Amino acid sequence: MRMRFGKIWVSLLALAVAQPVAAEWYEATSKHFIVYAQGSADLVQKRAERLEWFDGLVRMFNAIPANEGDGSNKLTVYVVADDSAVRRLFGKGGDHIAGFYQGRASGSVAFTPARDERPDDINALHPQVVLFHEYGHHLLLGNYETALPAWFGEGYPEFLSTARFDKDAIWLGTPAQHRAYDLLMAAPLSAEQLFSLNMTQKLRDTQTAALYARGWLLTHYLVMDPTRKAQLDAYLRALNAGTPGAEAARAAFGDLRTLDKSLSAYLHKSTMAAYRIPIERLPKPVVSVRALSPGEREMIVLRMRSDRGVNRETAQPILAEATPIAERYPKDAVVQGWFAEMALDAGRLDLADAAAERALAIDPKSSQALVYRAQVHLRRASAAHATDPAVWREARNWLLRANKIDTNDAYALQLFYQSFRMAGTPPTDNAKAALRRAHELVPQDEGLALTYAVQMLLDDKRDAARPALRPLAYSAHSQTDNPAARLLAALDAGKTGPQALAALGAPLTIED
């Protein structure tokens, strides 16, 4: 199918309508998502259904099979009022964002606005585009342990992000009109520059914008043509085999100046190809919707601030506001569970333990509450410098109980491994297996991936460490000369795992 470049952006956000004052809060739960949003039950359900259809689309297009952990480690999507609310949640450095995502073993989250502040601005980052881009990262990181060069690592999620819904179909590969200015007016990155970018270079803001724009264009050009797609596959294989980027590109695509000319001609075509996928070909979403309880409604804004991520200092005002709400709803297991996490973050182990105990009294199968109780007991044992193995076994028992309820709870598995480090004892084989499984379930968690890679290097299992390090090293958002890149370079130089860690020049602990 072919679509006109200038006329396809007709309302990517049919669901982004103004919310009534004091609209009801709902939770929509599906196989891969938990969505919290205001509005009507029908509207919130449609949001979740659209996300599931997008998930199915990306899996089908990339031949990604469903895995047993999908239902345990859902992405929680918080739908807030508008872009300004997103920026407030993001905090420093978020002046221009329209949504963001965090991949975490404790629960991956995304924040997106309900309303589009600039619906008629084709150069604006529209909420659905941002959310689909970030979920594209989430799915790809969760299913491919491979080095993706920066241009493709961002260009491919951009390719996915412009998916457009019709009544009975989804269009994949529609033009990235939000990148129009950078494609048509700004100085582009040449093919040579795109392929030469390495994991130690720092880009200027204008170069980063060009990376996304030109990365989308090159991705679209290669993915939509079967012959070019085969060349792309060959390039990625060569890159992952250790061939330098530009060399791998020339071997796959030929002369790069000729490729630049082809890209420019492709950009200025009057039409571009796009795939039309009938919705009936995708798995039918199964979504359950419920209104939040009175206590949850009072707590949800604080829950979002807490779930965004806090430190000991920023957790204090959240805890102060949450305390009277938790006191008003002692019989609400969800409220008590949320409050337990807020108290943990603020360092109030007494409040966290009591809240988790109340949650378990209401719902003995709350794996969330069991994990919170485990953290309280682990922190107390650590603070007391406990040496009695029985103390640590008692703390770990809460994690074992949580694991019996949900064997794919990645955070419980991660904490079980970390408990040995907290105790100052070598992790057991079972602990290492738990770490490996947690990483398999949530490879999107960068801290967890680095922890796993370091443990593999300590054990000199270099073939296991490399796949975990590659996405960290090649990410367009990684800092220059990042630890993952340096570790890979050391391994490529023939060093053993322990030698590679020592070559960093500064201690890299397992918690880093």
Disulfide bonds with the S-S distance in Angstrom:
none
